[in-house]
Amino acid sequence: MATAAATSASEAEAEPKAGPTAEGEEDDVKTARTRRKVLSRAVASATYKAVGPGWDQPEEGVSESDGDEEYAMASSAESSPGEYEWEYDEEEEKNQLEIERLEEQLSINVYDYNCHVDLIRLLRLEGELTKVRVARQKMSEIFPLTEELWLEWLHDEISMALDGLDREHVYDLFEKAVKDYICPNIWLEYGQYSVGGIGQKGGLEKVRSVFERALSSVGLHMTKGLAIWEAYREFESAIVEAARLEKVHSLFRRQLAIPLYDMEATFAEYEEWSEDPIPESVIQNYNKALQQLERYKPYEEALLQAEAPRLAEYQAYIDFEMKVGDPARVQLIFERALVENCLVPDLWIRYSQYLDRQLKVKDLVLSVHNRAVRNCPWTVALWSRYLLAMERHGVDHRAISGTFEKALSAGFIQATDYVEIWQAYLDYLRRRVDFKQDSSKELEELRSAFTRALEYLKQEVEERFNESGDPSCMIMQNWARIEARMCNNMQKARELWDSIMTKGNAKYANMWLEYYNLERAHGDTQHCRKALHRAVQCTSDYPEHVCEVLLTMERTEGTLEDWDIAVQKTETRLARVNEQRIKAAEKEAALAQQEEEKVEQRKRARAEKKALKKKKKTRGADKRKAEEDDEKEWGDDEEEQPSKRRKVENSTPPAGDAQDLEAETGLFGKSAPVDVDPPSKQKERAAALKRDVPKVPHDSSKDSITVFVSNLPYSLGEPEVKLRPLFEACGEVAEIRPIFSNRGDFRGYCYVEFKEEKSALKALELDRKTVEGRPMFVSPCVDKSKNPDFKVFRYSTALEKHKLFVSGLPFSCTKEELEEICKAHGTVKDIRLVTNRAGKPKGLAYVEYENESQASQAVLKMDGMTIKENVIKVAISNPPQRKVPEKPESRKAPGGAMVPRQIYGARGKGRTQLSLLPRALQRPSATVAQAENGPAPQPAVTASAATEAPKMSNADFAKLLLRK
């Protein structure tokens, strides 16, 4: 009966009874039985007080003192943590110093979440009950508390509650606790605790009220809601009277109409409990709920199988619920998702947006917005939406202003965030103003807020971020538009636009045109003409456009004198602009000429070097040819000596070859003279060997059990032998295939094939492990021909607000030293020192904190810090976008033929392959026309036709090669 309910309440996302037995389930079952027994006895004891001795107790032999004592024991067993007694005064002194340090740190930064948690833990350990209460109260005002923190607090207060006032205090704590997150366990504790006060005035109504609210909050929870239903039924059954039998019937029928796990057991329990047959309508609702349960099961099972935080699974569940459209269930699944993903701003935005547009219930909407900004205070979009929701539901102006002040102190990590929150607040103040009046309190407040916003952005934001955050002066532009359009105060608007132009915006044509349009709508022609004349003189990006606007205005509105002045000014300005452009072009051409001369010099130097090498090679070939002729003359019948076999599988030569090698080199390492074939024959033999050596094709069907190992030392002897022990630690190795060059040299990479897929997955953890002083890269084996876009890059290339990028570190700085510095500003989850391919440090590092607020505080404290005489730079991690390689079809050589990059390898042409003349120009080939029965004959190209082709200069070739 209630055992399964209590079990599901005690476990996170408990599995249904039909599923496999969870680890530790027996202990949970015992706890659930004890809790049920305590609940029943507490109800019996408290009801006996209220009703009197005439009440029929459901269990005989249970005295009043037994019930109270057992409930107190159960509560204390669950809640009291046990007193820590230190054997040495040194430990107490150490704890006191740590408490003082944490209190000092919180006085500097009250938004340090981990500091709050550590302080509460130490105060509780030292038995400082008053200070613990104060610390918990301060933390709960800033952050929402987790289920574990609330239960610990509640259990401490319950154990110390003595009278009715203390009980009311505990009730207040429960009310705060159930508002932070959806917590079935807290609701269950709330219901059980309220049962203890059933003997007080209104106690019975209080218990029922708590349970009814619990059902509204978590009664639809498919895996944990069962515990609330059964606890409520147990309570009603314990105080059952003839007149209250219908209450238990009602609870059974309401529960059976909702899709919950273990519904079959509840239905069987109802059949056993009820003396009358179950009505047909209840059976129909039960069958309908069973059908709904089958639709929800795939999503619930996906949550059970996944690991926290399960954001993707929750997103899919939310999409499904929103299609169904039941507001209560949509709200519940959002709340369940936020328990594990409370630091995901996008999830809060989606939830609040749904409530704003669908439910529109004031208390619910504002509560969710408030919780959102408490969980993610660094996200400006949540604060802006909160202000809009408060205005939409008619919240008092003081409350909205107070929320805005909290937003300013939330610690945004970008300068533009402050501009956005100021704009949202100024928009709200503007909507409060009645512009039909010449002057009002709201209008003065709006103007005062605009002035304060400009001062705040200049003094606070620019000093912190070294940038304005509002380079286009959007706030000042909005102020000028309001003064001109709503207040008819063009004088103030002109003063504001003068300030805008003096802040570096006078060179942009669009800024002048904005001002011109404002003057056209609310000013006069004289100021329009004056604005355009200044724009002609100052604009540097699109002066032609501004000149055209001025001439158009004078053509339609100006006098002849105005026209002449405008023409003269525009011609003078455009002539100066053209002169500046010509000078810039000449400068660019001069730089191109210098670059061309450098390229020409490098070309001549390479040609001379190549000619010298060719001359030496020719002399050597002639000499070897003469020697060969002499040898042939005296030993024509001598057989050609076979060359040595190239190493493919391993570096150990066969036994016979080893003996021959020993005979050739002698005992003292002196090599005997060996006949050397000419280069032409060596190349022929190498090609023959290359054809003869069988190549083992890669079996793509085994990619799932194969890993690709690269960045190995080229000098690694016998790779298979040295790598096998390393990978056998991950599982049974089927084969290791090292890759060799045509000469038999190891190329630095290989394939490792396992017997099982889980071994291959475990082998990926060996990535970056050092092998003979070089970091080894281990990645999944993927066929690039079938997956050309596959990239193995483990790190994010987007903005990561919880991660820092540190540069300027000394090369001798270790990971432990950097962690010791960083952990003073928050909880460090990971530190990655950047190294080159040889494993040597580059003076860079990535530091990942637990949340974004800690990262933003660390930036302020660590940027500019000196470490071992090196001044480091610290910023939020925002790597540049990785360049996507061009597709082959986008690179075409002159003449139409494509030159795919793949023919040169992954890194393009080598230095010795560089050719200033593309192949398409060296061997021009026209497209072969297809005749009826074969290719059409190509027309002969005469020498004169070839010489008539347009010549290209060195600059043209340079641009062609650099793809300018």
N, C-alpha and C positions, 0 to 999 in steps of 0.2 A: 504494500500500500504506500505509505509515505516514505518507505526506505529508498525507493528509486528516486523520489523527488529530492530528498536530502542529499543523496549521492550526486545527482546532477547539479545541485546547487553548490556543492563543495568542490567540484572539478571544473576547470575552464574548458568550455566547449565539450561537455561530456558526450560520449557516444551512446546510442540507444542500446536497450537491453539485447536486441538481436545481434549487435555487433560483437567483436571479440572483447574479452575481459581485459580492462585496462590495468596497467601496473598500479599496485597500491589500492585496488578497488575494495579489498576486504577491510582495510583500515577505514576507508570512507563509509562503508556500510555500517561498521560499528559506531562510527561517529554519528551517522544519521539516526541509528536506533536510539542512541543516548539522547540525541536532541529531541526526537519524537516523545520519548518517555518523559523527559524533563518538561516539554511543552504541555503534555497532557496533565502531569501532576501539578504544574504551576497553575493551569486553568482550574483544576479541581480545588486547589488550595485557595486561590483568589476568589473563586465563585462561592466557596463555602463561607468566606467572610461576608460577601455581599448578600447572599440569599438566605443563609441561615442553615440550621441543622436539618431542616425538612427537605433539603435538596438531595436528589438521588444521585450519589456519586457513581460514575461509571466504573471506578476501580475501588475495591474494598481494601482496607488495611493500609491506606495511604494517609498519614497524618499531615496536619498543616505544617508542622515543623520539618517533616521529611521533604515535602515539596519545595519549600523555600530553601532548605539547606542544599538539596540536590541541584536546584537551579543555580544557586550561588556557586557551588562547586564546579558545575559545568561551565559557567561563565568564566570563573577564575582560571579553570584549566585551559580554556581556549585563549584567554586574554592575557593573563599575567605572564610576563616573560621570564620571571625568575630573577632574583637579585644577585648581582655580581659583587662578590666580595674580594677586594684586592688584598693581596698579602703584603704588599710593600707600599709605603707612602709615596714612593717614586712614581708609581703608576697613577695615583690620584693627582699628584702635582703635574704630571705630564698631560693628563686629561684636562686639568684646569687651564694650562697654558694653551692647549689646542682650542678649548672653548673661547678663550679670550681672542685668539687669532681669528677664529671664524666670525665672532661678533664684530671684530674690527673690519674684516673683509666685507661683511654684509653692510656695514655702515658706509662703505665706499660704493659697493655695487649690490643693491638690494635685489637685483634680478638674477643672482647666481643660484640656480635651482639646487645643485649638488651641495652647495654650502649650507643651505637651509636643512637639507636632509641629514648631513653630517652633524650639524649642531643639535638637532632634535635627538639624534641617536645618542650623542655623548651626554646631553642633559638628562635623558631618561636613564642612562647607565649610572649616572652619579646620584640619581634620586632627587633631582631638583624639580619637584612637581610644579611649583609656581612658574619657574622659568620655562619649563616644557610647554605649559599651557600658552604662555605669551609667544613663544617661538612658533608653535603650531598655528596660533591665531594670525600672526604676521604672514606666515607662508600661505595660509589659506586665502588671505586677502589679495595676494599677488598671483598665485598659481592655483589651478584646480588640483586637488589631491587625488592620487590613485586609490584604488579600492583597498590595497594593503595598508596605506598610510591612514585612511579613514577608520578601518577596522581596528588598527592598533590604538588609535586615539579613542575610539568609542569604548573599547574594552577597558582601557585605563580609567575612563570617566565612570563607566558602569560599576567597576570594582570599588570606586570611592564614593558613589552616590549613597547618601544616608537618609535624606528626608524628601518631602515633596518638592522642595525648591531644586534640589539636586536632580530629581527626576525630570523636571521641566527643562533644566539645562541640558540634560542628555537628549530630550526630545528635540530641542533646538539644534543640537549637533546633528542628529539624524536628518533633520530637514535640510540642513546645508549639505550633508553628504550625498543625499540622493539627487541633488541638483547638478553636481559636477559631471558625473558620467552615469550611464545606465549600469547599475550594479545589482543583479539579482540577490547576491549574498547579503548586501547591506539591507535590502528590503526585507529579506528573511529575518535578519537580526532585529530589524525595527519591529516587525510583527511579533516576534517572540518576546522582545523587551516590553512592548506595550501590554502583553498578556499579564505581566507582573503587576501592572497598575489597574487591573480589572476591578479591584475592590474599592478604588477611589470613586469619587463622584464623576459620572460620565465615562467611567472606564470601559464599559462594554462598547459604547458607541465609538470610543477612541480606537479600540482594537479593530472593529469592523471598518472604520474609516481608513486606517492604515492598510489593511489588507485589500480593500477596494482600490485604493490608489496604486498599490503594488501591482494588482492585476491590470490596471490601465497602463502602467508603465512597462512591465515585463511579462504580462500574462500571455502575450503572443510569441514570446521567445521559444522557439521550437525545441531547444535542447535544455534550457534552464527554467522555462516558465512552469514546468510541471511541479517544481518544488513549492512555488507560491500557492498554486491551486490546492495541493494536498495539505499544506500547512493550514490554510484557511478552512478546509473541510474538517481537519482534525480538531481545530478550535471549536467549530460549530457542533461537531459531534460530541465534544466533551461537555458542552452545556446544553445538550439537546433536551427539549421538552416536547410535549405533544403538540403544542402550538408552533414549535420551531422546526418540525420535521420538514416542512416545505422549503426551509432555507437550505438544507443539505441537498434536497432534490434539485433545487434551482442551481446550486453550484455544480452538481454533477452534469446537469443538462447544458449549462453554459460552457463547461470545460469540453464536453464531447463534441460541441459544435465548432471547435477550433482545432486546426491541424497541429498536433504536438506528437513528439516521439512517445512511444509506449502507450498509445491510445487504446490498444486492444486490452491491456491490463486494466486500464481505468474502466472500460466498458464492462469487463468481467466483474470487477469489484462492484460496480453499480448494480449489476444483475443479482449479485449475492446479497447486497445490502438492502435492496428494495424488496418490500413484501408484495408489491403489486407488479404486474407486467409493465415493461417499459413501453411508453406510448410510441405509436408509429411515427409521429413527427420527430421525436428524438432520434429514432433509428435512421430516419432519412437524413437528418442533419449530420449524424455520425458518419454515415456512408459518404456524404458529400465532403466532409472534412478529411476522410481517408483518401479520397481522390485528389484533393488539394495537396495532401502530404506527399503523394507520389510525384507531383510536379515540383515540389520544393526540395525533395531529397537530393537530387544531383548537386544542387548548390550547397546544401548543408554538408554533404559528404566531401565535396571539394574543400570546404573549410576545415573539416576534420583531418583531411589528409595533408593539407598544406602546413607550412611552418609560418609562424608570426613574422611580419605583421599582416600577411595575406591580403595585400592591397588589391592585387589583380582579381582575386576571387571575390572580394567584397564588391569591387566595381561591377563585375558581371552580375552579381546578385542584385545590386541596386538597379541596374538597367532592367532586369527582369521585373522587379517589383514596380518600377515606374511604368512599365508597359501594362501591368495588371491594374494599377491605379488606385489601390487601397491606401488612403493617406496614413492610417495607423501603422500599417506594415511598412510603408516607405520610411516613415519616421523611425521605426524600430531598427530597420537594417542600417540606416545612416548612423544611428547611435551605437549599434554594435561595431560598425566599422571604425568609428572614431575612438573607441576604447583602445584599440591597438594602433591607430594611425592618427593620434591626436596632434602630431606635429606636421601634418600634411596640409598646407594651406588650401590647395585646390579642392580637397574633400570638404573642408569647411565652407568654401565659397559655393560649391555645388549644393550643399545642404541648405545654407541660408538663402540661396537663390530660389530653391524649391519652396521653402516656407514663405518667402516674400510674395511669390506669384500664385501659390496654390492655397495654403491654409490661411495666411493673413490673420492669425490669432496673436494679439499684441504680446501677451505674457510669454507665449512660447517662442515667438520670433525674436523678441529682445533678449530672452534668456540664451538662445543659441548664438546670437551675435556677440553677446557678452562673453560667453565661454570661448568663442572662436578667438577673440583678441587676447584672452588670457592664456590660451594655449600657444598661439603664434603671434606674439606682440610685434615681431619684426616685419610683418606683412602689411604693407600700407593699404592694399586693396580691402582687407578685412575691416580696417578702421573706417575707410571711406564708406563701405556698405553699412557699417554700424551707425554712422552719423545719418545716412539717408533713412535707415529704418526707424531711428528715433524721431526724425522729423516727420516721417510718414505716419507714425502712430501718435503724434501730438505730445511728445514728451516735453517736459518743462525746459525752458531755455537754459536755465542754470545747469541742469543735468547734461545737456548737449555740450555746453561749453566746458564742463568738467571732463567729459569724455575726450574732447579735443585736446585738452591740456595733458591728459594721460597719454594720448597718442604721440604728442611731441616728445615725451620722456621715454618712449618705448625703445629707442635705440635703433632706428632704421640704419641700414648698411649702405644706402646709396643716397647721393644728394638729391636726385630727382624724386625720391620718395617724400621728402619734406615739401617739395613744391606741390606734389599731388595732394597731400593731406591739407595743405594750406588752401589750395584751390577748392577742395570739397567744402571746407569750413566757410570760405568766403562766399561760395555759391549759396550756402544755407543762409548766411547773414543777408545776402542780397534779396532772397525771396521773402525775408521778413519785413522789408522796407516798403512802405506805401509812398511811392514816388509822386503821388498826386499832391502831397504836401510839400511845401518848399523846404521845410526843416522838421526833423523828428529825431527822437532819441535813437531809433534803430539806424537812421542814416548816419548819424554821428558815430555810432558804434561800428558801422561798416567801414567808414573812412579811417577810423582809428585802427581797425583790424588790418586794413591794407597797409597803413604806415608801419605797423608792428611786423607784418609779414616781410616787408622789404628789409627792415632792420635785422630781423631774425635770420633771414637767408644770407645777409651780408656778414653778420658777426659770428653766428653759430655755425652755419653750414659751410661757408667758404673757408673758415679757419680749420674746420675738421677734415674736409675732403679736398681742400686745395682746388675747388671748382665751385662755380655758382649753382649748378643744378638747373638753372633757368637762363641759359645763354640768350634765348630769344625774348626774354623779359615778358613772358606770357601773363604773369600776374599784373605787371604794370600796364600791359596792353588792355587787359580786361577792365582795370580801373579806369583807364582813359575812355574806353567805350561807354562805361556806365556814366561817367561824368558828362560825356557828350550827348548820349542818346536819352538817358533817363533823367539827368539833372539839368540839362541845357547849359552846362558850364564848360564852354569850349576853351576858356582861358586855362582852366586846370588841366584839361585834356592836352592842350598844346605844351604845357610845362612838362607833363609826363612823357610825351613823345620826344621832347628835347632830351630828357634824361635817357630814354631808350636809345636814341641815336648816339649819344656820347659813350655808351657802353660797348662800342665796337660793332654796332649794327648799321652804321651809315653806308657801308660798302655794299649792302645787299639791296637789290632793286625791289624785292617783294616787300621789305619793310617800308620803303618810301611810298610804294603804291597803296599799302594798307593805310598809311597816314593820309594820303591823297584822297582815298575813297571816304575816309571819315570826314575830311574837310568838305568834300563834295556833298555829303549827306547832311551835315550839321553846321558847316562853316560858311565861308564866303569865297568868291572867286579870287580875291586878292591873295588869301592865304594858300589857296590851291596852286596859284601860279608861283608863289614864293617856294612852296614845298617842292614843286617840280624843278625849278631852277637849281635848288640845292641838290636835288637828286641827280641832275645831269652832271654836276661837278664832282659828286662823291662816289657815285655807283661805279663799281669795278667788275662786277660779274656779268651783268647784262645791260650795258649802257645804251645799246641801240633801242631796246624796248622802252626805256625811260624817255629817250629823245622822241620816239614815235608818239608816246602819250602826250608829251608837251606840245608837239606840233599839231596833234589832233585837237587839243583843247583850244589852241590859239586860232586854228582854222575855223572853228565853230563859234567861238566866243570873243576872241581878242580883236584889237584894232590892228591897223597896218603896222604901227610902231611896235606893238607887242609881237607881231609875226616876225618882223625884221630882227628884233632882239633874240627871239627864240631860234631863228634859223642860224644867226651868227654864233650863238652859244653852242648849239648842237653840232655845227660843222667844226668849230674849233675843238670841241671835246672829242668828236669822233676822229679827227685828224690826229690828235694826241694819242688816242687809244690805238690807232693803226700804227703809229710810229713806235709805240711801246711793244706792240705785237711783232713788228718787223725786227726790232732789236732782240726780242726773246727768241725769234726763229733763227736769227743769225748766230746767236750764242749757242743754240741747240745744234745748229749745223756745224759750228766750229768744234763742239765737243764730239759730234759724230765723225768729223774729219780726223780729229786726233785718234779716236778709237780705230778708225779705218787704217790709219798709218801704223798704229801698233799691230793690228792684225796682219798688215802687209809685211812688217818686219819679222813677225813670228813665222810667217809663211816662208820668207826667204831663208831664215835660219834653219827651218826644218828641211827645206829643199837642199840646202848645202850639206846638212848633216846626212841626209838620205843618200846624196850622191857620193859622199865620202865612204859611207858604209858599203854602197854598191861596188865602188872601186876596190875596196879591200876584199870584198867577197869574191869578186871576179878573179883577183890575183890568187886567192887561196884555192878557188875551184880549178884554175889552170894548173896549179902545182899538184893538187891531188889527182888530176886527170893524168898528168905525166907519170906519177907514181903507179897509178892503176895500170897504165899501159906497160910499164916495166914488169909489174907483177904478173900480168896476163901473159907476157912474153915468156916468162920462166915457169909459170904454174897455171896453165890453162885448164888442166884436168883436175885441179884441186876443187873439192866440193865447198860450197858456200856454208859458212858457219851459221847455225841457227841462232837467232837473237833470243834474249832471255824473255821468259813468259811474264806478262804483266800481272801484277797483283790485282785480284778482284775481290775474292772472298776474305782473305786475311793476308797478313804480311809475312807469314812463315813460309820460306821456300821449301820445295820438296827435298827429300833426303838426297837424291842424286844430284840435284842442283847445288845443294849445300856442299857436297864432297867436291864437285867441280870447282866451286867458288874457293874452297880451302886450297885446292891444288893450284889455282891460278894466283891467289894472293900470297901463298907461301906461309911459313911459320912466323915470320917477323913482320908481316903486313906489307911487304913489298910486292907490288903488283907486277905480274909478268906482262910483257908487251902483248896487246890485244889488237887484232885487226879492226880498223874502223871503216865502216862503209861510207861512201859519199852521201851527202844530205839527200839527194834525190832517191837513192835506194832506201835510206832510213825512213823517209816519208812513205814510200810505197809499202815497206814492211809494217810500219805503224798502222797504215790504213788497212792492210790485210789482217793484222791482229785485231783491229777494231771490228772488222767484219766477222772474224772467226769467234770472238768471245761471245758466248750466249748472254743476252740481257734478260733479266728476270722482270717481266712486266708487273707493274703495281696492280694488285687486285682491289678495285674500288669497292667491292662488296664487303671488304674487311675493314673499311674505314672506321667503323664503330669500335673495333677492338685494336686499333692501331693509333700510335701517336707519332708526330713528326718532331724530331730532335735536331736543333740547329745551333749555330754559334759555338760549335765545338772547336778546340784547338786543331789546326791543320797538322801539327806535329804529333797528334795523338796516335801512338803506335798500337796496333791491334785493337781497334775501337770496340769490336764485338766482345772481346775478352774483358776489357776494362769497364764497359757499360753494363754488362749483364748483372753483376752483383748489385749494382745500384737500382736497377729496375725490377729485379726479382723480389725486392722488398715490398713491391706493390702487388705482386701476383705472379703466377706462372707465365714465363716468357716463351712464346712459340718460336720467334725468330727475330734476329736483329740484322737489318740489311744496311750496312754502311755504303755510302756512295763514293766511288773513286773516279778520278779523271782518266783521260785516255792514256796517260803515262803511268797510271797506277797509284797516283797520289790521292790521299784522303781529302775530300772536299769540304769537310767540316759539318756534315749533316748525315742523318740516317733515319731509317724507319724502325720502330720497335713494335712488334706484333705480339699481343697477349692471347691467352686462351679465353679470357672472359672480359666482358665489357666493363665490369666494375673495376677491374685492374687497370684498364686504360684510363678511366676517370680518376682513379687514385694517382696514377702517374703524372697527371697534369699538375699535381701539387709540387712536383720537383722542379717546376719552372723557376729559373733564375738561380738554381743551385750551382755552386762553383765547382768546375771540373778543371783541374790543373791550372788554377788561377784565372779562369775565364767563366763568366756566367752562362750556363746552359739554358737555352730556350726550349720549352716543351709546349707544344700546341696541338690541338685536334688535327687529325688527318682529314683534309677536305680536298676533293678533286676540283682544282681551280678551273678546269675546262667546263665543268658542269655548274660551278658556282663562282663565276668570275668576280663577283662583288664581295666575296667573303673576305673579311678582315679580322685579324686577331689583335685587338687592342683592348687592354684590360681597364683602361682608365677613361674617365669621362672627359669629353671635350667641350662641355657646356658649363655655364656658371654654376658653381657649387658653393652655396652660401655658408655651409658648415665646414668648409675645408680652406686652409690657408696655403698660399704659395710663398715660400721663403727663399730668398736669393742672397748671395754674398756671403754664404757660410764658409768658414775656413775648411780646407780639404781634410784637416785632421779631426773635424768634429764628428763624433760618433752618434749613432741613433739614440743611445742611452743618455748622452749629455743633452741632446736637443729635447728629449722627452722630459728630462728633469726641469728644463727651463719652461716648457710649454704647459706642463700640468699645473703650474701655479695659477693659471687663468681659466681652468676648467678641466673637464674629463677628456683625456686624449684617447680616442679609439684606435688610431693607427698613425704611424709615421713612415713615410717612404722617402729614403734618400735616393736622389737621381744619380745614376752612374752611366759611364760610357760602356761600349761593348766589351771592353777589357775589365770591367768591374771597378774602375777607379772613380772616385767621387767627382762631381762637377760643381759642387758648391750650392746645389739646389735641393729643396725638399718640399714635400707636401705633408701637411699636418691636418688630420681629420679630427674635429671635435664632436661632441655628442649632439650639439644643437647649434643653431645659427647665432643665438645671442652670445654664447661663449666665444664663438669665432670672432664676432665683431668686437668684443671686449679685448680679445687677444691682439687684434690688429692695432688697437689704440695703444696698448701697453708695450708691444714688442717691436713695432716699426721704429727703426732707427737705433735699436739696441746694439751694444758692442759685445761681440763674442770673440775672445782671443784676438783682440786688436782689429777685428773685422766688423764694420758697420753693416748690419743686415737690413734687408728690406722685406716687409711683410705686407701681403695684400690678400684679398679674397680670391680664391682660385677661379680663374676665368681663362682657360687655355684658348689660344687662337684656333680658328676653324682649320681642320686638316684639309689640305688641298686634295681635291678629287682628280686623279689622273685623266688626261684627255682620252677620249675614245679614238680608236684608230681612224674612223671615218671622218673625224674632224680635222685631221692633218693630211693635207694633200700637197704634193709637190707641184711646182709649175708644170703645166702641160697636162694636168688632169690625173696623173697616176698617183695612187696613194702610197705613202711610205709608212707602213705600220711600225710602231716603236718596238714591237716584239722581236723584229728581226735582229735588233741590236742587244737584246737582253733586257732585264728589268731595269737596269740603271743607264740605259741609253748607250750611245757610242763610246767606246773606249778612246783613250787619248791617241793611241796609234791608229785608230780607225777614222779619225776626223778627216773629212773631205770638204773643202770649201765649195765644191761643185756637186750639187745633188745628183744621184744616179739617174734621176729622170731626165736631167739635162745632158748627162754624158751619153746616154743611150736613149734618145727620144724614140718613142714607139707610139704610133697611132693605133686607135682601136681597130681591131680586125673586123672588117665587114663580113657578115655571114652571107655566102652565096646560096643558090638554090641547092646545090649538091656538095657544098663544102665551102671553105673560106675563100673569099674573093681575093684575087691577086692584088698585092700591094703595089702602088705606083712607085717607080724608082725615084729616089731622092737624089737629085744632082748636087754636085759640089757647090754650084752657084746658088742653088736654093738654100742650101745649108748656111752659106755665108750671108744670105740676106736676112737671117733671123736677127731680131733686135738685140743689140749687145746690152749687157748688164754691168753696172759699175760695181766697185768693191763695196760701196755703201749698200747697194741693193742686195748683194750676197750676205752682208752682215745682218741686214734686217730679216732676210729670208731665214738665216740660220737661227737667229734669236727669236723668230716668229713675232716680230714687232708689228 
